[in-house]
Amino acid sequence: DRSETDGQKDGLPQEPWQALRLPPASPFDNFLKAAGC
């Protein structure tokens, strides 16, 4: 089970910031742009 979980983490980022980083139209991305990041 651990090997499969590790493989899934490599293929699909489980971190919320990474998941939001993929879609450029994400509201979180707009927030970063507004913050000046």
PDB file of N, CA, C, O and CB in Angstrom:
ATOM      1  N   ASP A   1       0.832  -1.199   0.000  1.00  0.00           N
ATOM      2  CA  ASP A   1       0.000   0.000   0.000  1.00  0.00           C
ATOM      3  C   ASP A   1       0.876   1.263   0.000  1.00  0.00           C
ATOM      4  O   ASP A   1       0.555   2.252  -0.659  1.00  0.00           O
ATOM      5  CB  ASP A   1      -0.946  -0.002   1.224  1.00  0.00           C
ATOM      6  N   ARG A   2       1.958   1.213   0.732  1.00  0.00           N
ATOM      7  CA  ARG A   2       2.810   2.411   0.815  1.00  0.00           C
ATOM      8  C   ARG A   2       3.407   2.740  -0.546  1.00  0.00           C
ATOM      9  O   ARG A   2       3.488   3.906  -0.929  1.00  0.00           O
ATOM     10  CB  ARG A   2       3.937   2.210   1.853  1.00  0.00           C
ATOM     11  N   SER A   3       3.829   1.701  -1.279  1.00  0.00           N
ATOM     12  CA  SER A   3       4.417   1.940  -2.601  1.00  0.00           C
ATOM     13  C   SER A   3       3.393   2.598  -3.518  1.00  0.00           C
ATOM     14  O   SER A   3       3.719   3.530  -4.253  1.00  0.00           O
ATOM     15  CB  SER A   3       4.925   0.618  -3.223  1.00  0.00           C
ATOM     16  N   GLU A   4       2.162   2.115  -3.474  1.00  0.00           N
ATOM     17  CA  GLU A   4       1.128   2.685  -4.347  1.00  0.00           C
ATOM     18  C   GLU A   4       0.838   4.134  -3.953  1.00  0.00           C
ATOM     19  O   GLU A   4       0.645   4.994  -4.812  1.00  0.00           O
ATOM     20  CB  GLU A   4      -0.171   1.839  -4.279  1.00  0.00           C
ATOM     21  N   THR A   5       0.809   4.390  -2.650  1.00  0.00           N
ATOM     22  CA  THR A   5       0.537   5.756  -2.198  1.00  0.00           C
ATOM     23  C   THR A   5       1.662   6.683  -2.641  1.00  0.00           C
ATOM     24  O   THR A   5       1.404   7.807  -3.072  1.00  0.00           O
ATOM     25  CB  THR A   5       0.371   5.805  -0.659  1.00  0.00           C
ATOM     26  N   ASP A   6       2.901   6.227  -2.540  1.00  0.00           N
ATOM     27  CA  ASP A   6       4.032   7.050  -2.961  1.00  0.00           C
ATOM     28  C   ASP A   6       3.951   7.333  -4.455  1.00  0.00           C
ATOM     29  O   ASP A   6       4.203   8.455  -4.896  1.00  0.00           O
ATOM     30  CB  ASP A   6       5.365   6.359  -2.618  1.00  0.00           C
ATOM     31  N   GLY A   7       3.599   6.315  -5.230  1.00  0.00           N
ATOM     32  CA  GLY A   7       3.495   6.481  -6.677  1.00  0.00           C
ATOM     33  C   GLY A   7       2.417   7.493  -7.021  1.00  0.00           C
ATOM     34  O   GLY A   7       2.592   8.310  -7.926  1.00  0.00           O
ATOM     35  N   GLN A   8       1.314   7.442  -6.308  1.00  0.00           N
ATOM     36  CA  GLN A   8       0.224   8.380  -6.576  1.00  0.00           C
ATOM     37  C   GLN A   8       0.657   9.803  -6.206  1.00  0.00           C
ATOM     38  O   GLN A   8       0.300  10.762  -6.891  1.00  0.00           O
ATOM     39  CB  GLN A   8      -1.054   7.976  -5.787  1.00  0.00           C
ATOM     40  N   LYS A   9       1.406   9.931  -5.153  1.00  0.00           N
ATOM     41  CA  LYS A   9       1.865  11.267  -4.746  1.00  0.00           C
ATOM     42  C   LYS A   9       2.799  11.840  -5.817  1.00  0.00           C
ATOM     43  O   LYS A   9       2.785  13.041  -6.086  1.00  0.00           O
ATOM     44  CB  LYS A   9       2.589  11.209  -3.362  1.00  0.00           C
ATOM     45  N   ASP A  10       3.610  10.966  -6.425  1.00  0.00           N
ATOM     46  CA  ASP A  10       4.520  11.434  -7.465  1.00  0.00           C
ATOM     47  C   ASP A  10       3.747  11.854  -8.716  1.00  0.00           C
ATOM     48  O   ASP A  10       4.070  12.857  -9.352  1.00  0.00           O
ATOM     49  CB  ASP A  10       5.542  10.341  -7.814  1.00  0.00           C
ATOM     50  N   GLY A  11       2.718  11.067  -9.058  1.00  0.00           N
ATOM     51  CA  GLY A  11       1.952  11.351 -10.272  1.00  0.00           C
ATOM     52  C   GLY A  11       0.979  12.502 -10.051  1.00  0.00           C
ATOM     53  O   GLY A  11       0.837  13.375 -10.908  1.00  0.00           O
ATOM     54  N   LEU A  12       0.311  12.503  -8.900  1.00  0.00           N
ATOM     55  CA  LEU A  12      -0.671  13.553  -8.623  1.00  0.00           C
ATOM     56  C   LEU A  12      -0.283  14.282  -7.345  1.00  0.00           C
ATOM     57  O   LEU A  12      -0.312  13.697  -6.262  1.00  0.00           O
ATOM     58  CB  LEU A  12      -2.103  12.960  -8.501  1.00  0.00           C
ATOM     59  N   PRO A  13       0.082  15.560  -7.463  1.00  0.00           N
ATOM     60  CA  PRO A  13       0.461  16.337  -6.275  1.00  0.00           C
ATOM     61  C   PRO A  13      -0.708  16.482  -5.324  1.00  0.00           C
ATOM     62  O   PRO A  13      -1.758  17.001  -5.701  1.00  0.00           O
ATOM     63  CB  PRO A  13       0.979  17.720  -6.675  1.00  0.00           C
ATOM     64  N   GLN A  14      -0.533  16.024  -4.087  1.00  0.00           N
ATOM     65  CA  GLN A  14      -1.623  16.083  -3.110  1.00  0.00           C
ATOM     66  C   GLN A  14      -1.580  17.405  -2.335  1.00  0.00           C
ATOM     67  O   GLN A  14      -2.519  17.730  -1.609  1.00  0.00           O
ATOM     68  CB  GLN A  14      -1.538  14.885  -2.134  1.00  0.00           C
ATOM     69  N   GLU A  15      -0.492  18.161  -2.488  1.00  0.00           N
ATOM     70  CA  GLU A  15      -0.406  19.436  -1.774  1.00  0.00           C
ATOM     71  C   GLU A  15      -1.408  20.412  -2.375  1.00  0.00           C
ATOM     72  O   GLU A  15      -1.467  20.548  -3.597  1.00  0.00           O
ATOM     73  CB  GLU A  15       1.037  20.019  -1.837  1.00  0.00           C
ATOM     74  N   PRO A  16      -2.194  21.092  -1.550  1.00  0.00           N
ATOM     75  CA  PRO A  16      -3.220  22.015  -2.063  1.00  0.00           C
ATOM     76  C   PRO A  16      -2.609  23.157  -2.863  1.00  0.00           C
ATOM     77  O   PRO A  16      -3.176  23.577  -3.872  1.00  0.00           O
ATOM     78  CB  PRO A  16      -4.045  22.583  -0.910  1.00  0.00           C
ATOM     79  N   TRP A  17      -1.441  23.671  -2.421  1.00  0.00           N
ATOM     80  CA  TRP A  17      -0.821  24.781  -3.156  1.00  0.00           C
ATOM     81  C   TRP A  17      -0.369  24.320  -4.533  1.00  0.00           C
ATOM     82  O   TRP A  17      -0.406  25.095  -5.489  1.00  0.00           O
ATOM     83  CB  TRP A  17       0.375  25.357  -2.371  1.00  0.00           C
ATOM     84  N   GLN A  18       0.060  23.060  -4.647  1.00  0.00           N
ATOM     85  CA  GLN A  18       0.478  22.557  -5.955  1.00  0.00           C
ATOM     86  C   GLN A  18      -0.735  22.337  -6.841  1.00  0.00           C
ATOM     87  O   GLN A  18      -0.689  22.613  -8.040  1.00  0.00           O
ATOM     88  CB  GLN A  18       1.279  21.250  -5.809  1.00  0.00           C
ATOM     89  N   ALA A  19      -1.816  21.844  -6.261  1.00  0.00           N
ATOM     90  CA  ALA A  19      -3.029  21.584  -7.042  1.00  0.00           C
ATOM     91  C   ALA A  19      -3.589  22.907  -7.559  1.00  0.00           C
ATOM     92  O   ALA A  19      -4.085  22.975  -8.683  1.00  0.00           O
ATOM     93  CB  ALA A  19      -4.095  20.833  -6.185  1.00  0.00           C
ATOM     94  N   LEU A  20      -3.511  23.961  -6.736  1.00  0.00           N
ATOM     95  CA  LEU A  20      -4.031  25.257  -7.162  1.00  0.00           C
ATOM     96  C   LEU A  20      -3.065  25.929  -8.132  1.00  0.00           C
ATOM     97  O   LEU A  20      -3.448  26.816  -8.895  1.00  0.00           O
ATOM     98  CB  LEU A  20      -4.283  26.164  -5.947  1.00  0.00           C
ATOM     99  N   ARG A  21      -1.818  25.498  -8.093  1.00  0.00           N
ATOM    100  CA  ARG A  21      -0.819  26.120  -8.949  1.00  0.00           C
ATOM    101  C   ARG A  21      -0.997  25.683 -10.410  1.00  0.00           C
ATOM    102  O   ARG A  21      -0.579  26.387 -11.328  1.00  0.00           O
ATOM    103  CB  ARG A  21       0.593  25.771  -8.454  1.00  0.00           C
ATOM    104  N   LEU A  22      -1.621  24.516 -10.617  1.00  0.00           N
ATOM    105  CA  LEU A  22      -1.790  24.006 -11.970  1.00  0.00           C
ATOM    106  C   LEU A  22      -2.762  24.871 -12.782  1.00  0.00           C
ATOM    107  O   LEU A  22      -2.404  25.298 -13.880  1.00  0.00           O
ATOM    108  CB  LEU A  22      -2.285  22.563 -11.926  1.00  0.00           C
ATOM    109  N   PRO A  23      -3.968  25.144 -12.292  1.00  0.00           N
ATOM    110  CA  PRO A  23      -4.906  25.966 -13.063  1.00  0.00           C
ATOM    111  C   PRO A  23      -4.597  27.455 -12.917  1.00  0.00           C
ATOM    112  O   PRO A  23      -4.680  27.985 -11.809  1.00  0.00           O
ATOM    113  CB  PRO A  23      -6.345  25.686 -12.616  1.00  0.00           C
ATOM    114  N   PRO A  24      -4.244  28.142 -14.002  1.00  0.00           N
ATOM    115  CA  PRO A  24      -3.897  29.566 -13.928  1.00  0.00           C
ATOM    116  C   PRO A  24      -5.113  30.438 -13.638  1.00  0.00           C
ATOM    117  O   PRO A  24      -4.968  31.575 -13.189  1.00  0.00           O
ATOM    118  CB  PRO A  24      -3.245  30.014 -15.230  1.00  0.00           C
ATOM    119  N   ALA A  25      -6.311  29.914 -13.892  1.00  0.00           N
ATOM    120  CA  ALA A  25      -7.528  30.698 -13.666  1.00  0.00           C
ATOM    121  C   ALA A  25      -8.026  30.526 -12.237  1.00  0.00           C
ATOM    122  O   ALA A  25      -9.122  30.974 -11.899  1.00  0.00           O
ATOM    123  CB  ALA A  25      -8.624  30.291 -14.660  1.00  0.00           C
ATOM    124  N   SER A  26      -7.228  29.882 -11.407  1.00  0.00           N
ATOM    125  CA  SER A  26      -7.660  29.635 -10.032  1.00  0.00           C
ATOM    126  C   SER A  26      -7.733  30.941  -9.245  1.00  0.00           C
ATOM    127  O   SER A  26      -6.885  31.814  -9.427  1.00  0.00           O
ATOM    128  CB  SER A  26      -6.705  28.648  -9.337  1.00  0.00           C
ATOM    129  N   PRO A  27      -8.731  31.088  -8.375  1.00  0.00           N
ATOM    130  CA  PRO A  27      -8.842  32.305  -7.556  1.00  0.00           C
ATOM    131  C   PRO A  27      -7.628  32.488  -6.654  1.00  0.00           C
ATOM    132  O   PRO A  27      -7.246  33.612  -6.329  1.00  0.00           O
ATOM    133  CB  PRO A  27     -10.114  32.259  -6.705  1.00  0.00           C
ATOM    134  N   PHE A  28      -7.029  31.377  -6.257  1.00  0.00           N
ATOM    135  CA  PHE A  28      -5.835  31.465  -5.408  1.00  0.00           C
ATOM    136  C   PHE A  28      -4.683  32.091  -6.189  1.00  0.00           C
ATOM    137  O   PHE A  28      -3.873  32.827  -5.626  1.00  0.00           O
ATOM    138  CB  PHE A  28      -5.428  30.063  -4.879  1.00  0.00           C
ATOM    139  N   ASP A  29      -4.613  31.793  -7.501  1.00  0.00           N
ATOM    140  CA  ASP A  29      -3.571  32.368  -8.355  1.00  0.00           C
ATOM    141  C   ASP A  29      -3.771  33.882  -8.446  1.00  0.00           C
ATOM    142  O   ASP A  29      -2.811  34.652  -8.413  1.00  0.00           O
ATOM    143  CB  ASP A  29      -3.594  31.721  -9.777  1.00  0.00           C
ATOM    144  N   ASN A  30      -5.031  34.288  -8.561  1.00  0.00           N
ATOM    145  CA  ASN A  30      -5.329  35.723  -8.614  1.00  0.00           C
ATOM    146  C   ASN A  30      -4.895  36.388  -7.314  1.00  0.00           C
ATOM    147  O   ASN A  30      -4.395  37.513  -7.315  1.00  0.00           O
ATOM    148  CB  ASN A  30      -6.842  35.967  -8.869  1.00  0.00           C
ATOM    149  N   PHE A  31      -5.090  35.687  -6.218  1.00  0.00           N
ATOM    150  CA  PHE A  31      -4.700  36.232  -4.913  1.00  0.00           C
ATOM    151  C   PHE A  31      -3.185  36.425  -4.858  1.00  0.00           C
ATOM    152  O   PHE A  31      -2.704  37.443  -4.360  1.00  0.00           O
ATOM    153  CB  PHE A  31      -5.168  35.297  -3.765  1.00  0.00           C
ATOM    154  N   LEU A  32      -2.437  35.451  -5.369  1.00  0.00           N
ATOM    155  CA  LEU A  32      -0.980  35.560  -5.379  1.00  0.00           C
ATOM    156  C   LEU A  32      -0.549  36.732  -6.250  1.00  0.00           C
ATOM    157  O   LEU A  32       0.358  37.482  -5.889  1.00  0.00           O
ATOM    158  CB  LEU A  32      -0.337  34.251  -5.880  1.00  0.00           C
ATOM    159  N   LYS A  33      -1.197  36.885  -7.392  1.00  0.00           N
ATOM    160  CA  LYS A  33      -0.844  37.989  -8.294  1.00  0.00           C
ATOM    161  C   LYS A  33      -1.144  39.322  -7.618  1.00  0.00           C
ATOM    162  O   LYS A  33      -0.375  40.274  -7.742  1.00  0.00           O
ATOM    163  CB  LYS A  33      -1.617  37.877  -9.638  1.00  0.00           C
ATOM    164  N   ALA A  34      -2.260  39.385  -6.906  1.00  0.00           N
ATOM    165  CA  ALA A  34      -2.635  40.621  -6.223  1.00  0.00           C
ATOM    166  C   ALA A  34      -1.654  40.904  -5.088  1.00  0.00           C
ATOM    167  O   ALA A  34      -1.359  42.060  -4.785  1.00  0.00           O
ATOM    168  CB  ALA A  34      -4.084  40.532  -5.680  1.00  0.00           C
ATOM    169  N   ALA A  35      -1.152  39.838  -4.465  1.00  0.00           N
ATOM    170  CA  ALA A  35      -0.216  40.009  -3.354  1.00  0.00           C
ATOM    171  C   ALA A  35       1.153  40.429  -3.874  1.00  0.00           C
ATOM    172  O   ALA A  35       1.977  40.935  -3.112  1.00  0.00           O
ATOM    173  CB  ALA A  35      -0.101  38.709  -2.537  1.00  0.00           C
ATOM    174  N   GLY A  36       1.399  40.224  -5.159  1.00  0.00           N
ATOM    175  CA  GLY A  36       2.678  40.634  -5.730  1.00  0.00           C
ATOM    176  C   GLY A  36       3.701  39.516  -5.685  1.00  0.00           C
ATOM    177  O   GLY A  36       4.898  39.774  -5.804  1.00  0.00           O
ATOM    178  N   CYS A  37       3.252  38.270  -5.516  1.00  0.00           N
ATOM    179  CA  CYS A  37       4.162  37.136  -5.534  1.00  0.00           C
ATOM    180  C   CYS A  37       4.485  36.822  -6.978  1.00  0.00           C
ATOM    181  O   CYS A  37       5.244  35.892  -7.253  1.00  0.00           O
ATOM    182  CB  CYS A  37       3.552  35.899  -4.810  1.00  0.00           C
TER     183      CYS A  37
END
